[in-house]
Amino acid sequence: MPIRQRIAPCLWFDDQAEEAISLQINFETQAEADYYWKKLSAGGDAKAQQCGWLKDKFGVSWQVVPAALQEMMIDPDARKSARVMNALLQMKKLDIDALKRAYVG
């Protein structure tokens, strides 16, 4: 099984790079998601946002997502990926079991 990178830069530059920095953390289990979410939301002005996004106390945006999400989103059965997207849009911190339930219908 290939090793998946857990933290990967995902940079978006419209105007100012300092305001656009974002990172992504891929998790395999809900326990991993909970761990990273707790660490990143600790202290200061951390703020949970839609679709697994979280702005930490330094203003850096992180997306904490299940590694399996990409596979669910590119499934040839458009109904499966649509259900996952609908579930995803309702969440702040992502729930891997709820996403899997949406995927299987």
Residue pairs with C-beta under 8 A, 6 or more apart in sequence:
4 26
4 28
4 67
5 26
6 25
6 26
6 27
7 23
7 24
7 25
7 26
8 23
8 24
8 26
9 21
9 22
9 23
9 24
10 22
10 23
10 24
10 63
11 17
11 20
11 21
11 22
12 20
12 22
13 20
14 20
19 59
21 60
21 61
22 53
22 60
22 61
22 62
22 63
23 60
23 61
23 62
23 63
24 62
24 63
24 64
24 65
25 36
25 62
25 63
25 64
25 65
26 65
26 66
26 67
27 33
27 36
27 64
27 65
27 66
27 67
27 96
28 66
28 67
29 96
30 95
30 96
30 97
33 64
33 66
33 93
33 94
33 96
34 93
36 62
36 64
37 54
37 64
37 93
40 46
40 54
40 56
40 62
40 64
41 48
41 54
41 56
42 57
43 57
44 56
44 57
44 58
45 55
45 57
45 59
46 54
46 55
46 56
46 57
47 54
47 55
48 54
48 92
48 93
49 55
49 61
49 92
50 89
50 91
50 92
51 63
51 88
51 89
51 91
51 92
51 94
52 63
52 64
52 65
52 88
52 91
52 92
52 93
52 94
53 61
53 62
53 63
53 92
54 61
54 62
54 63
54 64
54 92
54 93
55 61
55 62
56 62
64 93
64 94
65 94
66 94
66 96
66 99
68 96
68 99
68 100
69 84
69 88
69 94
69 99
72 80
72 81
72 84
72 99
72 100
72 103
73 81
73 84
73 85
74 81
75 81
75 103
79 105
80 103
80 104
80 105
83 102
83 103
83 105
84 99
84 102
84 103
86 102
87 98
87 99
87 101
87 102
88 94
88 99
91 98
